[in-house]
Amino acid sequence: MKTGIVLFLFLAGALSGLAEDKKSSSQACADEETMVSDYQKGIGELVGKVQKEKLDEFERAFHHKSCLNKLNLCEGILDTATACLDDAIKGSSTSKADAEAYRAKRDAYAKLKARLMQYRDSLKSKEEDKAAKALIETFDLAN
């Protein structure tokens, strides 16, 4: 009986692994891309909120630290997404057209990461909340 259960669990795991490997091209890195867009949207919303609020509200809401935290988390998410896209590009079942599309996304994420890390480093150097607020208001995440 125990052997049967162990064999069943082993086979179920093996079959689920095979099913995962046969993921369609359109689904490659979909979760990672969703996470990137969610964090990008969240940072954009924070920038919009900072633009509308006064300095004392900015200080009370700890938006300086909040923005730094979001930028730091976004770096890790972008690293994960670009690694996933790299794996998808190298996949043996990836068509040439899909590989080109993945390269374009990877390059766009690399540019976004560079810009966000520049924002993060500039924001880290701002000691005063007034200067940090002014800097955050200039962040452009649209491109």
Secondary structure, DSSP 8 states (H G I E B T S, - for coil): -HHHHHHHHHHHHHHHHHHHHT--GGGTTHHHHHHHHHHHHHHHHHHHHHHHS-HHHHHHTTHHHHHHHHHHHHHHHHHHHHHHHHHHHH-TT--HHHHHHHHHHHHHHHHHHHHHHHHHHHHHT--SHHHHHHHHTT-----
